[in-house]
Each structure stands twice: as structure tokens, then as C-alpha cells.
């Protein structure tokens, strides 16, 4: 745990008692702060009171130095939170656990990674490269471990943090030496008041950067490319473009599957990504380009980078190969909670038996129509089942299911019986998970468990 001595003797309110809120409250109290807690679930507050914390009474902010705001709690959009409004009127800072980490470990190196899609893979791959290079590294933030549950690293350590748009609104002290923006597509618009607010939140990752002030920006989508153009003319940043689709002079890019580093002014071939099974598809090639750019910014040699990419184990729930049976692959891509993320998976496979559905995001699956010829059969679950069926009618054969297990069993049996080359049973829902599952992780775990229960003989062949 990272101590937060900068708040010793101060009154701090922790808003929201999810993982990051609990972590922040625990660190603050252990460091001598007077911690008050709030959550919209009375049971969560009662649990904390039983542990000796004090409840925020009467929603008063008298004597409060800061509000440590859990990113999952809306504060501005879709409506103003009363406590956030009071805090702003009194100039009381509103921060989050990542900001507390940045304050407490200001001598460490910080690498921040954001983007609509791909940030978890890029964060994990970046940390893997640094660790393989022998660097003292901790990885967390929006990915896995809450920021204050990481180890204190000091001046010779590097924090690699996945940062959501929600968190980036709450980090006034975060100053990254290297900051990465992978891509921007519409997402979480209700939380940011529209696309303009969402882009503004993503752009905050480049605020207050410290030397060497390297901004790594994807140029394969228009909003990100526009930010690239703006930052490279601001006189403050060293801006490196990354691309999986075209040559990116002065940056890192992929051409015909070859990862190329041109950050030094000359083009150096790092490795052939077509040989890296754990990073399939051009979206993962962009992730590899971003991780390579960060590694080069931190002076890691090309041969170390190449060797580390080859040994990257991949992530659960992100095109995770669960098993293979009779040449049918079962792939868990539960992290694909919107159509853009699902598109990244659909382009990687042929003869797909697609399991999709849940709580639909804005736009649904309309943008995926060009990829429908790859789908042999669609298996629909969750709240979006009827809506998605209407889109698929007359175009893609489909079946609506009441639960995940029946969808998996039907998809698997069809795929095995059809004996098509390269057949894939793909869970890539293009939806949030909360209608049927605790989280996208829970959804993916259930997919994996059902596949192994239904076809235990496939388990020996999983990689």
C-alpha cells in the first residue's frame, strides 16, 4: 500500500466505496487523515462505520481539505452531484486515488495510457516490457489493482497506469513523463456531456507532463489525429505518432506486419508481429506500437523489446483462447463492451459463431454490418437480444437464448457439426454486462467455465 502522508491531520471525504474508494480510505486513515465516507449504498457505508470510519453527516464540507471521488460516481454529467457542486463553490479539490498516488510518489516515473479501446492490453504489454528489461515497475489504475494498493516505488521505479476518461477528470497532480492516447471513438458520452467533453477528458492525460514530456498519440482515427496535430505545434511536448495502418514518420508504426521504430529519425525493424499469436489483428499491432514507443522513450533497447513482446502472455477476456476442439476455437472476448471493440475481434476470424448481447451501447451493432458475411450464426443474449435480432433479420442466421450456457452449447455444437475451416465460437458481446452478470470479467469467466464443462476434452488443447 502507498501511504498518503500529505493528508495527515486533514479531513478528507471519500466519495464512493468501490475498490478504489476502499483503497483510498484505508491508505488515508493509516496515514493519519480524518476520513469521512459516503456511498449511495447504505450497506457499504455501514460496513465502513463498523470498521471505525466516520460517515459523512448532513453532507457538510466544513473543514474538508479534499474530496477523493470514486470515478464510477457521476459528478457533472448526466447531472450535477450536490456535493461536487458544493465542493467547487468552496474551491475544495476533487481528486481520485490515482491523484493521491501521483502526489505521494512524485519522484517516481509515471506512464499514463488511455484510449477508448486497447488500453488494458497496451498497459499490460508496456509493463511486461519494462519488467523484462529489469525495471522496477508497478501496473494498475483502471486496470486491476487500485492505485494506492500498489507498492511504493520511489525515484527508481515506474508506475504504468491505465487511465479512464472518468479518472482523467480527477487527476490535477498527475504529471506523466510519457503519456499515451491510443484512439478515440464515441463512448461514455452521457458522462461527459457529449463527444466534445469526452475528447477533452482524454486530452487531460497530456496536461502537466514532466520531462521528457513525450506524448504518444495514435493517428488512425480522426479525433486522435486532430489532437496529434494540435500537440505537435504547442511547443511543449515531444509528440510521437503511432499507427497500425500507415507510415508514421518520427514515430512507431506497423507496415505489412513489421513493427518499425522511427523515433530516432531512422527506421528500425523491431520484429514481425504476424508471428506473435497473442497479439492478433491490427488493433493489437497498434497496442504493440504504443508499448514500443513507451519503451523507447525510457531507453529500452530494441532486442529487449522484441523478446518481451514475443513472451507476452496476453490478457483474460481479450481474445483469450479458451480451447480448441475439432479445429473449432473458443475465444473469450468479453471485454468488448461496444461495437468498436467487437469489430477488432470480428476482423481476426472467419466462420464465426458469434455470441453477443447485453446492455447495448449507443449505436448498437449497426457499424458492424460490413463484417456480417463472416458470421455463420449469431447467438443473442441479454437485454439487447430483440434489438439486435431486428438488425440481423434476413442477413445473418440467429437464435435468441435465455442464458449464456444455452448460447455456448448451441454455438459450439453448430460449429463442430459444420466442420468449416477456421471456425470460431466467439464471445464478443458489443454490450455492457450488467443486465446478466456482475461485470465483463464475470461474463468471461462464465464463458470459460461453460466451455470447459461442455467440452472438457478441449481444455488440453488450449494455449
N, C-alpha and C positions, 0 to 999 in steps of 0.2 A: 504493500500500500504506500502511496505517496503522501507524506504529511503536507498539511496546508498551514504552516505557522504564520503566514501573513494575515490570518484571520483570528489569531489567538486573542482572547478577550473581547472579541467583537460579536455583535448579534447578527446572525445570518439566517435567512429563511430559505429552506429547501422546498421548492415547488414541484411536487410530483415524486412518487416513491416507487418508481420502476427501478431497474438495475442501476442506472446512472445516478438516480436520486439517492438510493440507499448507500451507494458507494461514497457519494459526496458527503452525506450526513455523517457517516461513520468516520471519514477522514477529518472532517471539520471538528467534530466533538473530541476525537482523540488528540487534536492539535490545540485544544483549549478554547474553541469557539462556543458561544451561546447559541445553540441550534434550535430553531423552531421549524416545525414541519407542517406541510399541507398536502392533501391529496383529495380528489373528489370522491374517493372511496373511503368511507369511514372505517372500514375494517383495516385498511392499510395504515391509517393514522393510529388506530387503537393498538395495532401491533408495535408501532414505534414508541408510543407512550408507555407500553408495557416494558420496553427496553430502556426506559429512562429518558427518552426525548420529550420535549415540550411541544404541545400543539400550538399552532398559531391561533391565538384567540382574537375574536372580534375583527379579524382582518386588518389589524392596526400595524403600521410600519414604523412606529416611533422607535428611534434608536437603532434601526436596522441599517447595517452598512451595505449589504448586497442581497439580492435575490438570486439564488442558484436555481435556474429554471431547467426542468427536465425537457429536452427537445420535443418530446411527444405531446406536451401540453400546449395547445394553441394560445398565443398571447396577443397577436394583432389581427390576423385573419383566421377564420371567416368572420370573427367578431372580436372586439377588444375584450381582453380579460380585465376585470376590475382592478385586480392587484397590480397588473402590469401598468395600467393607466395611472394608478396612484404612485407607483414607483417612479415612473417617468416624470410625473409632475414634481416630484421631490428630488429629481436627479440622483436617484438610487440606482446603481448599476444593476443590470440584468445580465447574468452570465450563465455558463453551464460548467459541467465538470471538466471538459476539455480546457476551458479557460483557466480554471484553477490549477490544472496541471501545468499549463504554459507559464503561469506566474511562479509556481513553486519550483519548477525545473528550468528556469530561464537560461541557464548556462548550457543546457543540452542542445543538440541539433534536432530540429523539427522538420519532418517531411509531411506535408499535408496532401491528401489525394481526394478529389471529388469528381463528380460526373453523374449523369443520370443513370448510366449503366457501366458496368465493368470495374467499379471502384474497389469492390471486395477482392476480386482476383488480382488487380493491379497492386493493391496494398499488400496482400499476402505474398505475391511474387517479389515485390520490392524488398520486403523484409527477409524473404528467403535468400535473395542475392546478397544482401548485407551480412546476414548471418554466415553464409558460406564463405564470405570474404573475411570472416573473423571479427566483424564489427559488433560491439555491444549494442543490442537492438531490442526494442520492445514494440509490439504491434497491438493496436486496439482502436478505441474511439467508437465509431459507429459499428465497427466490426468486432463482434465477440466481447472482449474484455473491456469493461468501463475504464475510462482514462485513469482514474485515481486508484484503480486496483493494479495498475502496472507497477513495476519496480522503479525506485528512484535510480536514475542513471548518471546524473552529474554531467560534467563538461565533456567527458569522453564517450558519451552514449548518444544514440539516435532514436527518437520516437518516430515511428511510421504510423500515421493516423489516417484512417478512413473518416471523412467528414461529410455529413449530410447537409443539405440546404438548411435544415432546421438548426443544426449546430452552428453553422456559419453565421447565423444571425446573432449568436450569443457568445462570440469569442473576441472581445475587444483587446485582449492581451496576447493573442496568438500571433507570433511573428515567425513564419516559416522561412528557413534558408532555401528550401526547394518546395514549390507548390505546383500541383498538377491538376489540370482540368481536362478530363478525357473527352467529354461530349455533353451536349445539352439537347434534350428533346422534352416535349411537354410532360410534366409530372408534378404532382403536389401543388397544382395551380391554386386550389382553394386556400392553401395555407400561406400563399404569398401574394394574393390579390391579383393573380394573373401571370402571364408569361414574363412581363417586364420585371415584376418583383422576384420571380424565380431566378431569372438571369442575374439580377442584382445580388441575390443571396449567394449564388455560385461565385460571382466575381470577388466577393469579400475574401476568398482564400488568398488573393494576391495583395491584400492590404497589409501594411506594416511589415513587409518582408525584410529580413535581415540579410547581410552579405552571405553568399554571393548573389542573392535576390534572383534566383533562376526560376522563371515561370515556364512550365512545360504545358503546352496547350495543343489539344487535338484540332486539326483543321479539316476534318472530314464532314463536319456539319456546319451550316451557315451561322448559327449563333456563336459557336465556339470560334470559328474563323474570324468573325467580326471582333471578338474580344482579343484574338491574337493580333489583328491589325491595330487595334487601339493601344494595347500594351507595348507593342514594339516601337511605338512612336512617343511613349510618355517620358522617356529619358530616365526612368527609374529602374527598370527591370532588364535583365538579360533573358530574352524570350526565345525558347527553343520549340519549334513546331514538331508535332509527331503526326504520322499518317500511316494507315494500312492500305491506302488506295492510290497514293501518288508520291512522287518525289517531293521531299520537304527539305530544301536547301538550308543548311545550318542546323538541322535537327536530326531526328531519328525516324526512319521510315522503313516500310517493307515493300520490296519490289520483286514480283514473281516468287514470293515466299521467302526471300532472303532478307534478313534483318540487317539494316545498314545504319551505321552511326556516322553522321556528317557534322557533329557538333564542333569538331576541331578545325573545320574548313576543308578537310579531305574525307572522301567516302571510304569507310572501313567496313568490310563484310564481317558480321559477328557470327551468324550461324543460319542454317536453313531451318526455318520454323515448320516446314512441311514434315520434318522428321520428329517433331515434338508432339506426341499423341495427346498429351494432357492440355494442350492449348489449340484446339481445333477452331478453324474459322477465322475470317478477317477481323472480327471483333476482338478475339484473343490476341491476334497479331498486333492490334493497336495497344492492348494491355502490355504486351511484351516490349513494344517500342517505348512506352511511357516508363516502365520499370528500368529499362536500359538507360534512358535519359537521366533518371534519378541517380542510378549507379555511376554513370559517367560524371555527373555533377559532383559526386562525392569521391571521385578519383579511383574508382574500382576498375581494374584492367579488363580488357575485352575477353581474355581467355577465362577469367573467373566468372564473368557474366554469362558466357556461353555455357560453361559447365553447370552453373547453378540453374539456368533455365531448363536444361535437359533433365535435371533431377527434381524439378518442381512437382510435388505430388498432386496438385490440383485442389479444388475445394469441393466440399459436400454441397449438394443441391445446385451445382452449376455445371450442367452437362456431366454429371457424375455417372460413370458406367457402373451399374449395379450388378449386371450379369449378362452372360451370353448363352443362348440355348438354340441349337439347330440353326445357327447363323442369324438368329434374331437377337439384337441388342436391346437391353432395357436401360433407359437413360433417365436419370432424375435431374430435371432442370427446374425444380420447384421455386428457385429464386427468381425466375422470370415472372414478375408480377405485373408486367404491362406488355403491350403488343410489340414495342420496340425490342425488348429483351427477348421475347419469344422468336422474333424474326431472326435474331442471331443464331438461335438453335436450328430453326427450320432450314436455313440455307446450308447447314452442315450435313444433312442426311437426305437419303432418298427412301421411297416406300415407307412412309411414316404412318404409324398407328398412334394418333395424337390424342392425348388426354388433356383436356383443358376445361376451364371454367372456375367459378368462384365469384368474388365481388368484382365486377367489371370496373376498369378504369375508363376515363374519358376517351371516347373514340372507339372503344371495344376492339374488335379484330378486323375492322374494315381495311386497315392498311396492309393486312396480310394476304389479301386476295391474290396477288401475283404469285404467291407461293402455294396456293391451294392445289395445283397439279401434283405437288409432291406428296399429298395426303391420300393414303389409300382408304382410311376410315378415321372419323373423328368420334371421340367418346367424351360426352359432355357431362359435367357435374356442377353442382352448386347453383347459386342464385342466377348466374348469367346463362344458364342452360337454355331457356326458351329464347332469349335474345340472340344467342349465338346460333341456335338451330335455324332461326329465320335467315341469318346471313348465309348459312351453309346449304339451305334448301335448294335442290336442283343442281348443285355444284359439287358438293362433297358428300359421300355417304356418311351418315352419322347415326349415333344411338345416344339417347339420354339415359343416364344412370342415377340412381338414388344415393349411391355411395361410391367411395374410391375403390373398394375391393372389387365390386362387380365390374367397374370400368377396366381395371387392370386385368382381371380374368378374361373378359371378353376380348380386349385388345390383344392380349398375349396369345390366346387360342386362335384368333383370326390370323395373326402374323405367322405363327408356327404352321398353320394349315396351308396358307397361301404360298409358302416357300419362295417368296420373292427375294432376289439378291439384295443384300444390304438392308434388310428390313429392320426397323427400329420402333420399339414401343417407347414413345417419348412423352413424359410428363413435363409439359411446358405450358402452364395454365393461362398466361397472359392476364392474370387476375390476382387481386389480393386474396388472402386465405381465410379471413376471419369469419366467414359465414359457416365454415365447417371444421376449422382447425384452430389451434392456439396460435399458430404462426406459420410462415412458409417453411421453417425448419421442421415443425411437427408434420406438415403435409408431406415433405420429402422423406422424413423418417418412416411415415406410414407406407408410402410407396415402396421404399426399400424393403420394409418388413413383409409386406404382402407379396412382393415378387419372390422373395426367398422362401416364404411359406408355400406359395403355389408351385414354384419350380425350384425346389431345393437343389436339384442337380445342376442348376445354372451357377450356383454360388462358387463352385470350384473354378469356374472359368472367368470370374470377374477379375478385373485388373485395377 
